[in-house]
Amino acid sequence: MNTLQALNDFFSQYLPVKNPVLILALTLLIILFAPLFLKRFRIPGIIGLIIAGVIIGPHTLHIIEKSTSFELFSKTGLLYIMFLAGLEIDMQEYKQNRTKSLVFGAFTFFIPITIGYLVCIYVFGFSLWPALLLASMFSTHTLLSYPIVSNMGIVKNRAVQVSFGGTIITDSAVLILLGVITNVVDGEINSMFWIRLILSLGLLCFAVLYLLPKVSRWFFRNIEGQGSSQYIYVLAVVFIAGFFSELAGVEPIIGAFLAGLALNRVIPHNSVLMNRVIFIGNTIFIPFFLISAGMLVDFSVFLKGTDALIFAGILSLVALVTKWLAAQATGAIYKYTKYERRVMFGLSASHAAATLAVIKVGYDIGLFDQNVINGTIILILITCMVSSFVTERAARKIAMTEKESTKKITDRTERILIPVSNPENIARLIDLALIIKDNRSNEPIYPLSVIEEGEDADEKINVVKKVIEGVVEQIASSDRNVQVLKKVDLSIVDGIARTARAYSISDILISWKAQQGTSNLIFGSIADNLLVKTKQAIIISKVIQPLNTYKRVVFVMAPNCELENGFNLVARKINAVLKQVGNQTVVYGQQKTIAAFSNLINDKKKDFYNYLIVNDFEENDVLANIKEDDLYIFLSSRKQTVSFDFHIDNMPKNMNKNNEFTSFVVFYPESQKSLSDAQITEMTTPAIQENIEKVIQLKEKLKGIFKGDS
């Protein structure tokens, strides 16, 4: 008895913890160990954090006192979930699935609210407005299981994309309905209310979806290379959009989602900034929100009788069954697999953010009592647990299936080599490499410090390598794998070719400035020689500003390029750039070439980009009206191949000659030939001798001309 009294005195004296430093320390320890502990029992980490919130919450052990700073982190986590949902939407998949998103949004709104309304009227005996408001709670859902599909790498799956679209539709409808019911109860519903609501929502969409991308591109162009400033800007945008959403009369989560959509084409999905945004959100802010959700649960209410348990059970059953019906109906219409239907149900089953908003407002205006509050909290706990379990199992099956299909497409290892003799543009080259690199590949990117052999070669190569490592260190800190190489050779081209062969490189990315030289007129550029001496895909980049600041991308395909052996691989890389860079994309090519490209990227309706058919390429047509914020991409080919075209090959040279402030990237697909080290060396001397002979012949002709004049 004395021991129990001593424990009681101890807890009453030192708990709950109110010191903000200790609160933060304890919360971080929970975020670290709770998922690790429950992982042994095959329980998702999300559930571990919610259960931890229940244990430390005010209604159980009351270990932690919810402070203002804790609430701030929790609110940030809620906004972060919705922001990431909008940010990671694949806009190509969205265009394909927008009708499906509308259908799923309609089902997941009307089915729950209809069934829920009937249950509230005939089972619970509620009157009209309380029944309608409580029924609308069943239609809401929070993407609480989003981190699961993100970690599984299936965010771009069609079912996941449809779930994202359906979320914003149903939550928006519920939150607008909430505003209407609130004004009806307060007696303030009139024509001015509708005018104010429509105008405020219109202004919100205009400010976030139209103005924000323009402001963001200006910011990223002027704050290039300052990763911390860019991240702080993104975080500020989330809160500002949420605040504007409140001013418009809807919940902040709507503004956060719209902010994600607005920055979707401004922040490339494979960029270092995107990696930072996702990492910090999943590591810090979102776990705080999950713990906070668990702290709302009060089990003591259910010890007072069975009525509360029955009420909570019916609420939870209706919420799960209606969301299951919506997912099954959508999946049946569009013939989704059983695992895709399950992941749709899993993502839409969890009730948290919008549900809490609805119930809290209903309680504040007197429509609900404490039983509804407690029943809703249990509903949140049960639906979140079901959502996590269902989503994890279904997502794992989908991820395994997609991985197998990816292996069938190609078993080639993707390795990108970035030769650098002048490290001035290394950062932008690596940014481009991250965009075109398959995000499912674990292979590193290989920056190569390459110097021609000479007395001071070691000193030069160490200087270049040091600069490269400085840039790479910043990129590696964002969980990107980069391995720096160095090479000293008789010629830069031979060094690149030998390194590419030794490391089984698939793609060689060089800068336009680096491949030009004083010897270009006699011996040919570095790119010209690489195209002869290597079989790898060659990418030549002249990018003069951050990739996420370009407004328009113009893609030009050489005639018959679809017949090249490496067309599929290089076209997928180009499509990765088109998806992540610019607001507008124009594609030029012959009809059969455009058909091959659109089929490859699954653009059956040809509505991803603006396709323009060109039968006979004329430079003035394609290169007309070049603007400063345009990025041109050329799919060319090696000489003496079926798709080599003189006009396409000369376009980058003419662009650079006419305006040095233009940006372009030239892709050359890989060839089938493979050269040994001996062949690489043997090709150097004949090439030089052939060019020297041409110079001598030109000299003799000039002498003959001058003699004739005299």
C-alpha positions as CSV (number, residue, x, y, z in Angstrom):
1,M,0.0,0.0,0.0
2,N,2.9,2.3,0.8
3,T,4.4,1.5,-2.5
4,L,1.3,2.4,-4.4
5,Q,1.0,5.6,-2.4
6,A,4.6,6.4,-3.2
7,L,4.1,5.9,-6.9
8,N,0.9,8.0,-6.8
9,D,2.8,10.8,-5.1
10,F,5.6,10.5,-7.6
11,F,3.3,10.7,-10.7
12,S,1.3,13.5,-9.2
13,Q,4.4,15.5,-8.5
14,Y,6.3,15.1,-11.7
15,L,3.6,14.3,-14.3
16,P,2.4,15.5,-16.6
17,V,5.6,16.7,-18.0
18,K,5.3,20.4,-18.8
19,N,8.9,21.3,-19.7
20,P,8.9,21.9,-23.5
21,V,12.4,20.5,-23.9
22,L,11.6,17.3,-22.1
23,I,8.3,17.0,-23.9
24,L,10.1,17.3,-27.2
25,A,12.7,14.7,-26.1
26,L,10.1,12.2,-25.0
27,T,8.1,12.6,-28.2
28,L,11.2,12.1,-30.4
29,L,12.0,8.9,-28.4
30,I,8.4,7.7,-29.0
31,I,8.8,8.4,-32.7
32,L,12.0,6.5,-32.7
33,F,11.1,3.4,-30.7
34,A,7.3,2.9,-31.0
35,P,7.4,1.8,-34.7
36,L,10.5,-0.4,-34.0
37,F,8.9,-2.2,-31.1
38,L,5.6,-2.9,-32.8
39,K,7.3,-3.9,-36.0
40,R,8.2,-7.2,-34.3
41,F,4.5,-7.9,-34.0
42,R,3.9,-7.0,-37.7
43,I,1.9,-3.9,-36.6
44,P,2.4,-0.8,-38.9
45,G,4.4,2.0,-37.5
46,I,1.5,4.4,-37.9
47,I,-0.6,2.3,-35.4
48,G,2.4,2.3,-33.0
49,L,2.4,6.1,-32.9
50,I,-1.4,6.3,-32.4
51,I,-1.2,3.7,-29.6
52,A,1.7,5.6,-28.0
53,G,-0.5,8.7,-28.1
54,V,-3.3,6.9,-26.4
55,I,-0.9,5.7,-23.6
56,I,0.8,9.1,-22.9
57,G,-2.4,11.1,-23.4
58,P,-4.4,13.0,-20.8
59,H,-7.1,10.3,-20.5
60,T,-4.6,7.5,-19.7
61,L,-1.2,7.9,-18.0
62,H,-1.1,11.6,-18.8
63,I,2.6,11.7,-19.2
64,I,2.8,14.6,-21.5
65,E,0.9,17.9,-21.3
66,K,-0.2,19.2,-24.7
67,S,1.6,22.5,-25.1
68,T,1.3,25.2,-27.7
69,S,4.4,24.0,-29.4
70,F,3.1,20.4,-29.5
71,E,-0.1,21.5,-31.1
72,L,1.9,23.5,-33.7
73,F,3.9,20.4,-34.7
74,S,0.7,18.4,-34.8
75,K,-1.1,20.9,-37.0
76,T,1.9,21.1,-39.2
77,G,1.8,17.3,-39.6
78,L,-1.9,17.4,-40.6
79,L,-1.2,20.1,-43.3
80,Y,1.9,18.2,-44.4
81,I,-0.1,15.1,-45.2
82,M,-2.5,16.9,-47.5
83,F,0.4,19.0,-49.0
84,L,2.4,15.9,-49.9
85,A,-0.7,14.3,-51.3
86,G,-1.0,17.2,-53.8
87,L,2.7,17.5,-54.4
88,E,3.3,13.9,-55.3
89,I,0.3,13.5,-57.6
90,D,1.5,12.3,-61.0
91,M,-0.2,14.8,-63.3
92,Q,0.0,12.4,-66.3
93,E,-1.8,9.8,-64.2
94,Y,-4.2,12.4,-63.0
95,K,-5.2,13.4,-66.5
96,Q,-5.8,9.8,-67.3
97,N,-7.8,9.3,-64.1
98,R,-9.5,12.6,-63.5
99,T,-12.9,11.2,-64.5
100,K,-12.3,8.2,-62.3
101,S,-11.4,10.5,-59.4
102,L,-14.6,12.4,-59.9
103,V,-16.5,9.1,-59.8
104,F,-14.7,7.8,-56.7
105,G,-15.2,11.2,-55.1
106,A,-18.9,11.1,-55.8
107,F,-19.2,7.5,-54.5
108,T,-17.1,8.1,-51.4
109,F,-19.2,11.2,-50.6
110,F,-22.8,10.2,-51.4
111,I,-22.7,6.5,-50.3
112,P,-21.5,7.2,-46.7
113,I,-23.6,10.4,-46.2
114,T,-26.8,8.6,-47.5
115,I,-26.4,5.5,-45.4
116,G,-25.2,7.5,-42.5
117,Y,-28.2,9.8,-42.6
118,L,-30.6,6.9,-42.6
119,V,-28.8,5.3,-39.6
120,C,-28.8,8.6,-37.7
121,I,-32.5,9.2,-38.3
122,Y,-33.9,5.7,-37.8
123,V,-31.3,4.1,-35.4
124,F,-30.1,7.0,-33.3
125,G,-33.3,9.1,-33.6
126,F,-31.5,12.4,-34.4
127,S,-33.3,15.4,-35.9
128,L,-32.6,16.7,-39.4
129,W,-29.5,18.9,-39.0
130,P,-27.6,16.8,-36.4
131,A,-28.3,13.7,-38.5
132,L,-27.0,15.4,-41.7
133,L,-23.9,16.8,-40.0
134,L,-23.0,13.5,-38.3
135,A,-23.7,11.6,-41.6
136,S,-21.3,14.0,-43.4
137,M,-18.6,12.8,-41.0
138,F,-18.8,9.4,-42.6
139,S,-17.9,10.9,-46.0
140,T,-14.7,12.5,-44.8
141,H,-11.4,10.7,-44.8
142,T,-7.8,11.6,-44.1
143,L,-4.8,10.2,-46.0
144,L,-3.3,8.8,-42.8
145,S,-1.9,5.8,-44.6
146,Y,-0.2,8.0,-47.2
147,P,3.3,7.3,-45.7
148,I,2.8,3.6,-46.3
149,V,2.1,3.9,-50.0
150,S,4.9,6.4,-50.3
151,N,7.4,4.1,-48.6
152,M,6.2,1.2,-50.8
153,G,6.9,3.3,-53.9
154,I,3.4,3.0,-55.4
155,V,2.3,6.7,-55.2
156,K,2.0,6.8,-58.9
157,N,-0.3,3.7,-59.1
158,R,-3.7,4.5,-60.7
159,A,-5.7,3.4,-57.7
160,V,-3.6,5.6,-55.4
161,Q,-3.9,8.6,-57.7
162,V,-7.7,8.1,-57.9
163,S,-7.8,8.0,-54.1
164,F,-5.9,11.3,-53.9
165,G,-8.4,13.0,-56.3
166,G,-11.4,11.5,-54.5
167,T,-10.1,12.8,-51.1
168,I,-10.0,16.4,-52.1
169,I,-13.5,16.1,-53.7
170,T,-15.2,14.5,-50.8
171,D,-13.4,16.5,-48.0
172,S,-14.1,19.8,-49.9
173,A,-17.8,18.9,-50.2
174,V,-18.1,18.0,-46.5
175,L,-16.3,21.1,-45.3
176,I,-18.5,23.3,-47.5
177,L,-21.5,21.5,-46.2
178,L,-20.2,22.1,-42.7
179,G,-20.1,25.8,-43.3
180,V,-23.7,25.8,-44.7
181,I,-25.1,23.8,-41.7
182,T,-23.3,26.1,-39.3
183,N,-24.8,29.2,-40.8
184,V,-28.3,27.5,-41.0
185,V,-28.1,26.7,-37.2
186,D,-27.0,30.3,-36.5
187,G,-29.7,31.7,-38.7
188,E,-27.2,33.4,-41.0
189,I,-27.9,31.6,-44.3
190,N,-28.8,34.1,-47.1
191,S,-27.8,35.1,-50.6
192,M,-24.8,37.0,-49.3
193,F,-23.5,33.8,-47.7
194,W,-23.5,32.0,-51.0
195,I,-21.9,35.0,-52.9
196,R,-19.2,35.3,-50.3
197,L,-18.5,31.5,-50.3
198,I,-18.2,31.3,-54.1
199,L,-16.1,34.5,-54.4
200,S,-13.7,33.5,-51.6
201,L,-13.2,30.0,-53.0
202,G,-12.6,31.4,-56.4
203,L,-10.0,33.8,-55.1
204,L,-8.3,31.1,-53.1
205,C,-8.0,28.9,-56.2
206,F,-6.7,31.8,-58.3
207,A,-4.1,32.9,-55.7
208,V,-2.8,29.4,-55.0
209,L,-3.1,27.6,-58.4
210,Y,-2.3,30.6,-60.7
211,L,-0.2,33.1,-58.8
212,L,1.8,30.8,-56.5
213,P,3.6,28.8,-59.3
214,K,4.7,32.1,-60.9
215,V,6.0,33.5,-57.6
216,S,7.7,30.2,-56.8
217,R,9.6,30.0,-60.1
218,W,10.9,33.6,-59.6
219,F,12.0,32.7,-56.1
220,F,13.8,29.5,-57.1
221,R,15.5,31.3,-59.9
222,N,16.9,33.9,-57.6
223,I,17.7,31.7,-54.6
224,E,19.5,28.9,-56.5
225,G,21.8,26.6,-54.5
226,Q,20.4,27.6,-51.1
227,G,18.7,24.4,-50.0
228,S,17.7,25.6,-46.6
229,S,16.1,28.8,-47.9
230,Q,14.2,26.8,-50.5
231,Y,12.8,24.4,-47.9
232,I,11.7,27.2,-45.6
233,Y,10.0,28.8,-48.5
234,V,8.0,25.6,-49.2
235,L,7.0,25.3,-45.5
236,A,5.9,28.9,-45.4
237,V,3.8,28.4,-48.5
238,V,2.0,25.5,-46.8
239,F,1.0,27.6,-43.8
240,I,0.1,30.7,-45.9
241,A,-2.1,28.6,-48.2
242,G,-3.8,27.1,-45.1
243,F,-4.4,30.5,-43.7
244,F,-5.9,31.8,-47.0
245,S,-8.1,28.7,-46.9
246,E,-9.4,29.6,-43.5
247,L,-10.2,33.2,-44.8
248,A,-12.1,31.6,-47.6
249,G,-14.3,29.7,-45.1
250,V,-13.0,26.2,-45.5
251,E,-10.5,24.1,-43.5
252,P,-6.7,24.7,-43.9
253,I,-6.2,21.2,-45.2
254,I,-7.9,22.3,-48.5
255,G,-5.4,25.1,-48.9
256,A,-2.4,22.8,-48.1
257,F,-3.6,20.3,-50.8
258,L,-4.0,23.1,-53.3
259,A,-0.5,24.4,-52.5
260,G,0.8,20.9,-53.2
261,L,-0.9,20.9,-56.6
262,A,0.5,24.4,-57.3
263,L,4.1,23.3,-56.6
264,N,3.7,19.9,-58.3
265,R,5.3,21.1,-61.5
266,V,7.7,23.6,-59.8
267,I,9.4,21.0,-57.5
268,P,10.7,18.1,-59.7
269,H,9.8,14.8,-58.1
270,N,13.3,13.4,-58.2
271,S,15.0,16.5,-57.0
272,V,17.0,17.1,-53.8
273,L,14.4,19.6,-52.6
274,M,11.6,17.1,-53.0
275,N,13.6,14.5,-51.0
276,R,14.1,17.0,-48.2
277,V,10.4,17.9,-48.1
278,I,9.3,14.3,-47.9
279,F,12.0,13.2,-45.5
280,I,11.4,16.0,-42.9
281,G,7.6,15.5,-43.1
282,N,7.6,11.8,-42.6
283,T,10.3,11.9,-39.9
284,I,9.1,14.8,-37.7
285,F,5.8,16.5,-38.5
286,I,3.5,13.7,-39.5
287,P,4.5,11.5,-36.5
288,F,3.6,14.4,-34.2
289,F,0.1,14.5,-35.8
290,L,-0.4,10.7,-35.3
291,I,0.6,10.9,-31.6
292,S,-1.7,13.9,-31.1
293,A,-4.6,11.9,-32.7
294,G,-4.1,9.1,-30.2
295,M,-4.0,11.5,-27.3
296,L,-7.7,12.3,-27.9
297,V,-8.9,8.8,-27.0
298,D,-10.7,8.5,-23.6
299,F,-11.4,4.8,-22.7
300,S,-12.9,5.7,-19.3
301,V,-16.2,6.7,-20.9
302,F,-16.7,3.1,-22.0
303,L,-16.4,1.8,-18.5
304,K,-19.6,3.6,-17.5
305,G,-21.9,1.5,-19.5
306,T,-22.5,-0.3,-22.8
307,D,-24.4,2.5,-24.5
308,A,-21.3,4.3,-25.5
309,L,-19.7,1.2,-26.8
310,I,-22.7,0.3,-28.9
311,F,-22.8,3.8,-30.3
312,A,-19.1,3.8,-31.1
313,G,-19.4,0.3,-32.7
314,I,-22.2,1.4,-35.0
315,L,-20.4,4.5,-36.0
316,S,-17.2,2.6,-36.8
317,L,-19.2,-0.1,-38.7
318,V,-21.0,2.4,-40.9
319,A,-17.8,4.3,-41.6
320,L,-15.9,1.2,-42.7
321,V,-18.7,-0.5,-44.7
322,T,-19.7,2.7,-46.6
323,K,-16.0,3.4,-47.6
324,W,-15.6,-0.2,-48.6
325,L,-18.7,0.0,-50.8
326,A,-17.4,3.2,-52.5
327,A,-14.0,1.5,-53.3
328,Q,-15.7,-1.6,-54.6
329,A,-18.1,0.3,-56.8
330,T,-15.3,2.3,-58.3
331,G,-13.1,-0.7,-58.8
332,A,-15.9,-2.7,-60.4
333,I,-16.6,0.1,-62.9
334,Y,-13.0,0.5,-64.0
335,K,-12.0,-3.2,-63.6
336,Y,-9.3,-2.6,-60.9
337,T,-7.5,-5.6,-59.4
338,K,-8.6,-6.7,-55.9
339,Y,-5.4,-5.3,-54.4
340,E,-6.1,-1.9,-56.0
341,R,-9.6,-1.9,-54.6
342,R,-8.2,-2.7,-51.2
343,V,-5.6,0.0,-51.3
344,M,-8.4,2.5,-52.3
345,F,-10.4,1.3,-49.3
346,G,-7.4,1.5,-47.0
347,L,-6.5,5.0,-48.0
348,S,-10.1,6.2,-47.7
349,A,-11.1,4.3,-44.6
350,S,-9.1,6.4,-42.0
351,H,-11.1,9.3,-40.4
352,A,-9.1,11.9,-38.6
353,A,-8.6,15.6,-39.6
354,A,-11.8,16.5,-41.3
355,T,-13.8,14.2,-39.0
356,L,-12.5,16.0,-36.0
357,A,-13.3,19.4,-37.6
358,V,-16.9,18.3,-38.2
359,I,-17.5,16.9,-34.8
360,K,-15.8,19.8,-33.0
361,V,-18.0,22.4,-34.8
362,G,-21.1,20.3,-34.2
363,Y,-20.3,20.1,-30.5
364,D,-19.5,23.8,-30.2
365,I,-22.9,24.8,-31.8
366,G,-24.8,22.4,-29.6
367,L,-25.8,19.8,-32.1
368,F,-23.7,16.9,-30.5
369,D,-23.2,15.8,-26.9
370,Q,-20.2,14.1,-25.2
371,N,-21.3,10.6,-26.4
372,V,-20.9,11.6,-30.0
373,I,-17.5,13.0,-29.3
374,N,-16.3,9.8,-27.5
375,G,-17.8,7.6,-30.2
376,T,-16.1,9.6,-32.9
377,I,-12.7,9.3,-31.1
378,I,-13.1,5.5,-31.0
379,L,-14.2,5.6,-34.7
380,I,-11.0,7.4,-35.5
381,L,-8.8,4.9,-33.7
382,I,-10.5,1.8,-35.2
383,T,-10.6,3.2,-38.8
384,C,-7.0,4.3,-38.6
385,M,-5.9,0.8,-37.5
386,V,-8.0,-0.9,-40.2
387,S,-6.7,1.6,-42.8
388,S,-3.1,1.0,-41.8
389,F,-3.4,-2.8,-41.9
390,V,-5.3,-3.0,-45.1
391,T,-3.2,-0.4,-46.9
392,E,0.1,-2.0,-45.9
393,R,-0.9,-5.5,-47.1
394,A,-2.4,-4.3,-50.3
395,A,0.4,-1.9,-51.1
396,R,3.0,-4.6,-50.6
397,K,1.2,-6.8,-53.1
398,I,0.9,-4.0,-55.7
399,A,4.6,-3.1,-55.1
400,M,5.7,-6.7,-55.8
401,T,3.6,-6.8,-58.9
402,E,4.9,-3.5,-60.3
403,K,8.5,-4.6,-59.5
404,E,8.1,-7.8,-61.5
405,S,6.6,-5.9,-64.5
406,T,9.5,-3.4,-64.3
407,K,11.9,-6.3,-64.5
408,K,10.1,-7.5,-67.7
409,I,10.6,-4.1,-69.3
410,T,14.3,-4.1,-68.9
411,D,17.0,-5.9,-66.9
412,R,19.6,-3.4,-67.8
413,T,21.4,-1.6,-64.9
414,E,21.1,2.1,-65.1
415,R,24.3,4.0,-64.3
416,I,24.8,7.6,-65.2
417,L,28.3,9.0,-65.7
418,I,28.9,12.8,-65.5
419,P,32.3,13.7,-66.8
420,V,33.6,17.0,-65.5
421,S,36.8,18.8,-66.4
422,N,35.4,22.2,-65.4
423,P,33.2,21.9,-62.3
424,E,31.3,25.1,-62.9
425,N,28.0,23.4,-64.0
426,I,28.3,20.2,-61.9
427,A,25.3,21.1,-59.7
428,R,22.9,21.5,-62.6
429,L,24.2,18.4,-64.3
430,I,23.5,16.3,-61.2
431,D,20.0,17.9,-60.9
432,L,19.3,16.8,-64.4
433,A,20.7,13.3,-63.7
434,L,18.4,13.0,-60.7
435,I,15.4,13.8,-62.8
436,I,16.1,11.4,-65.6
437,K,17.3,8.6,-63.3
438,D,14.7,5.9,-62.5
439,N,13.7,6.4,-58.9
440,R,13.4,2.7,-58.4
441,S,17.1,2.3,-59.2
442,N,19.6,2.0,-56.3
443,E,22.6,2.6,-58.5
444,P,24.6,5.8,-57.7
445,I,25.3,8.7,-60.0
446,Y,29.0,8.8,-61.1
447,P,30.5,12.3,-61.4
448,L,33.9,11.8,-63.1
449,S,36.8,14.2,-62.6
450,V,38.7,13.7,-65.9
451,I,42.0,15.5,-66.8
452,E,44.4,15.1,-69.8
453,E,47.8,13.7,-68.8
454,G,50.5,16.3,-68.1
455,E,52.9,17.7,-65.6
456,D,50.2,19.3,-63.4
457,A,47.5,16.6,-64.0
458,D,47.4,15.4,-60.4
459,E,47.1,19.0,-59.1
460,K,44.3,19.8,-61.5
461,I,42.3,16.6,-60.9
462,N,42.5,17.1,-57.2
463,V,41.1,20.6,-57.5
464,V,38.2,19.5,-59.7
465,K,37.5,16.5,-57.5
466,K,37.4,18.7,-54.4
467,V,34.9,21.0,-55.9
468,I,32.7,18.1,-57.1
469,E,32.8,16.5,-53.6
470,G,31.6,19.8,-52.1
471,V,28.5,19.7,-54.3
472,V,28.0,16.0,-53.9
473,E,28.1,16.3,-50.1
474,Q,25.0,18.5,-50.2
475,I,23.2,16.1,-52.4
476,A,24.3,13.0,-50.5
477,S,22.9,14.6,-47.3
478,S,19.4,14.3,-48.9
479,D,19.8,10.5,-49.2
480,R,20.9,10.5,-52.8
481,N,23.7,8.0,-53.7
482,V,26.6,9.7,-55.5
483,Q,30.1,8.2,-56.1
484,V,32.9,10.4,-57.3
485,L,35.4,9.0,-59.8
486,K,38.7,10.4,-61.1
487,K,40.6,9.6,-64.3
488,V,43.9,10.9,-65.9
489,D,44.3,9.9,-69.6
490,L,46.0,10.9,-72.8
491,S,42.7,12.5,-73.9
492,I,39.5,13.4,-72.1
493,V,37.4,11.4,-74.6
494,D,39.5,8.3,-74.1
495,G,39.3,8.7,-70.3
496,I,35.5,9.0,-70.4
497,A,35.2,6.0,-72.8
498,R,37.4,3.7,-70.7
499,T,35.6,4.7,-67.5
500,A,32.2,4.1,-69.1
501,R,33.3,0.6,-70.2
502,A,34.9,-0.3,-66.8
503,Y,31.8,0.7,-64.8
504,S,29.2,-0.6,-67.2
505,I,27.8,2.9,-67.6
506,S,24.4,3.2,-69.4
507,D,24.3,7.0,-69.9
508,I,26.9,9.7,-70.3
509,L,25.8,13.3,-69.4
510,I,28.1,16.2,-70.3
511,S,27.7,19.9,-70.4
512,W,27.5,21.8,-73.7
513,K,30.2,24.2,-72.6
514,A,32.6,21.4,-71.6
515,Q,32.3,19.6,-74.9
516,Q,33.3,22.7,-76.9
517,G,37.0,23.5,-77.3
518,T,39.6,25.4,-79.3
519,S,40.5,22.2,-81.1
520,N,36.8,21.7,-82.2
521,L,37.4,22.9,-85.8
522,I,40.2,20.4,-86.4
523,F,39.7,17.3,-84.2
524,G,35.9,17.5,-83.5
525,S,34.2,18.2,-80.2
526,I,34.2,15.9,-77.2
527,A,30.6,14.9,-78.0
528,D,31.5,14.0,-81.6
529,N,34.3,11.7,-80.5
530,L,32.2,10.2,-77.7
531,L,29.4,9.4,-80.1
532,V,32.0,7.4,-82.2
533,K,33.9,5.8,-79.4
534,T,31.1,4.8,-77.1
535,K,27.9,2.8,-77.4
536,Q,26.2,4.5,-74.3
537,A,23.4,7.0,-74.6
538,I,24.9,10.5,-74.7
539,I,23.2,13.5,-73.2
540,I,24.5,17.0,-73.8
541,S,23.1,19.7,-71.5
542,K,23.1,23.5,-71.8
543,V,20.9,24.4,-68.8
544,I,21.5,28.0,-67.7
545,Q,19.0,28.3,-64.9
546,P,17.4,26.0,-62.3
547,L,15.3,23.3,-64.0
548,N,12.2,24.1,-61.9
549,T,12.1,27.7,-63.2
550,Y,11.3,26.9,-66.9
551,K,7.8,27.7,-68.0
552,R,7.7,25.8,-71.3
553,V,9.4,22.7,-72.6
554,V,9.7,22.1,-76.4
555,F,10.5,18.5,-77.4
556,V,11.8,17.8,-80.9
557,M,12.1,14.2,-82.2
558,A,14.2,13.3,-85.2
559,P,12.3,11.5,-88.0
560,N,12.4,7.7,-87.6
561,C,14.0,7.9,-84.1
562,E,11.5,5.4,-82.9
563,L,13.4,2.8,-85.0
564,E,16.6,3.2,-82.9
565,N,17.4,0.4,-80.5
566,G,17.7,2.7,-77.6
567,F,14.5,4.7,-78.3
568,N,12.4,3.3,-75.5
569,L,15.0,3.9,-72.8
570,V,15.9,7.4,-73.8
571,A,12.2,8.3,-74.5
572,R,11.3,7.3,-70.9
573,K,14.1,9.6,-69.6
574,I,12.8,12.5,-71.7
575,N,9.3,11.9,-70.5
576,A,10.6,12.1,-66.9
577,V,11.8,15.6,-67.7
578,L,8.6,16.6,-69.4
579,K,6.5,15.4,-66.4
580,Q,8.6,17.4,-63.9
581,V,9.7,20.5,-65.7
582,G,7.5,23.4,-67.0
583,N,3.8,24.2,-67.1
584,Q,3.4,23.7,-70.9
585,T,5.0,21.1,-73.2
586,V,5.0,21.1,-77.0
587,V,6.1,18.0,-78.8
588,Y,7.3,18.1,-82.5
589,G,7.7,15.0,-84.7
590,Q,6.4,13.0,-87.6
591,Q,3.0,11.3,-87.1
592,K,4.4,7.8,-86.7
593,T,7.1,9.0,-84.3
594,I,4.6,10.8,-82.1
595,A,2.4,7.7,-82.2
596,A,5.3,5.6,-81.0
597,F,6.2,8.1,-78.2
598,S,2.6,8.5,-77.0
599,N,2.1,4.7,-76.9
600,L,5.3,4.3,-75.0
601,I,4.3,6.7,-72.2
602,N,0.7,5.3,-72.2
603,D,-0.8,8.6,-73.6
604,K,-3.6,6.9,-75.5
605,K,-5.8,10.0,-75.7
606,K,-2.7,12.2,-76.6
607,D,-3.7,14.8,-74.0
608,F,-0.6,14.8,-71.8
609,Y,1.2,17.3,-74.1
610,N,0.5,19.5,-77.1
611,Y,1.5,17.3,-80.1
612,L,2.4,19.0,-83.4
613,I,3.0,16.9,-86.5
614,V,5.9,18.0,-88.7
615,N,6.6,16.1,-91.9
616,D,9.6,18.1,-93.1
617,F,11.6,19.9,-90.4
618,E,12.4,23.5,-91.0
619,E,14.4,25.2,-88.4
620,N,12.5,28.5,-88.5
621,D,9.2,26.7,-87.7
622,V,10.5,24.7,-84.7
623,L,12.8,27.4,-83.3
624,A,10.4,30.3,-83.8
625,N,9.5,32.5,-80.8
626,I,12.2,31.1,-78.4
627,K,11.7,32.6,-75.0
628,E,14.1,33.0,-72.1
629,D,12.2,30.5,-69.9
630,D,12.0,27.9,-72.6
631,L,13.8,24.6,-72.4
632,Y,14.3,22.8,-75.7
633,I,14.9,19.0,-75.8
634,F,16.2,17.3,-78.9
635,L,16.1,13.6,-79.5
636,S,18.8,13.2,-82.2
637,S,20.9,10.2,-83.2
638,R,24.4,9.2,-84.3
639,K,25.6,9.8,-87.8
640,Q,25.1,6.9,-90.3
641,T,22.0,5.7,-88.4
642,V,18.5,5.3,-89.7
643,S,17.2,8.4,-87.9
644,F,20.0,10.8,-88.3
645,D,18.7,14.1,-89.6
646,F,20.9,17.1,-90.5
647,H,18.3,19.7,-89.5
648,I,17.8,18.2,-86.1
649,D,21.5,17.8,-85.5
650,N,22.2,21.4,-86.3
651,M,19.4,23.0,-84.3
652,P,21.2,23.1,-80.9
653,K,24.3,24.6,-82.6
654,N,22.2,27.3,-84.3
655,M,20.3,28.0,-81.1
656,N,23.5,28.5,-79.2
657,K,25.0,30.7,-82.1
658,N,21.9,33.0,-82.3
659,N,21.3,33.4,-78.6
660,E,23.7,32.3,-75.9
661,F,21.0,32.6,-73.2
662,T,18.9,29.7,-74.6
663,S,18.7,26.4,-72.8
664,F,18.6,22.9,-74.4
665,V,19.3,19.3,-73.8
666,V,20.3,16.8,-76.6
667,F,19.7,13.1,-76.2
668,Y,21.4,10.5,-78.4
669,P,20.1,6.9,-77.9
670,E,22.6,4.1,-77.3
671,S,24.0,2.1,-80.1
672,Q,24.7,-1.6,-80.4
673,K,28.5,-1.4,-81.0
674,S,31.0,-2.0,-78.3
675,L,34.7,-1.0,-78.4
676,S,37.6,-2.4,-76.5
677,D,40.3,-0.3,-74.8
678,A,42.6,-1.1,-77.7
679,Q,40.1,0.0,-80.3
680,I,39.5,3.3,-78.4
681,T,43.2,4.1,-78.6
682,E,43.6,2.9,-82.2
683,M,40.8,5.2,-83.3
684,T,42.5,8.3,-82.0
685,T,45.5,8.5,-84.4
686,P,43.6,7.8,-87.7
687,A,41.0,10.4,-86.8
688,I,43.7,13.0,-86.1
689,Q,45.6,12.1,-89.3
690,E,42.4,12.3,-91.4
691,N,41.6,15.8,-90.1
692,I,45.2,17.0,-90.7
693,E,45.0,15.8,-94.2
694,K,41.8,17.8,-94.7
695,V,43.6,20.9,-93.4
696,I,46.5,20.4,-95.8
697,Q,44.2,20.0,-98.7
698,L,42.3,23.2,-97.7
699,K,45.7,25.0,-97.5
700,E,46.7,23.9,-101.0
701,K,43.4,25.0,-102.4
702,L,43.7,28.5,-100.8
703,K,47.2,28.8,-102.3
704,G,45.8,28.0,-105.7
705,I,43.1,30.7,-105.4
706,F,45.6,33.4,-104.4
707,K,48.0,32.5,-107.2
708,G,45.1,32.7,-109.7
709,D,44.2,36.1,-108.4
710,S,47.8,37.4,-108.9
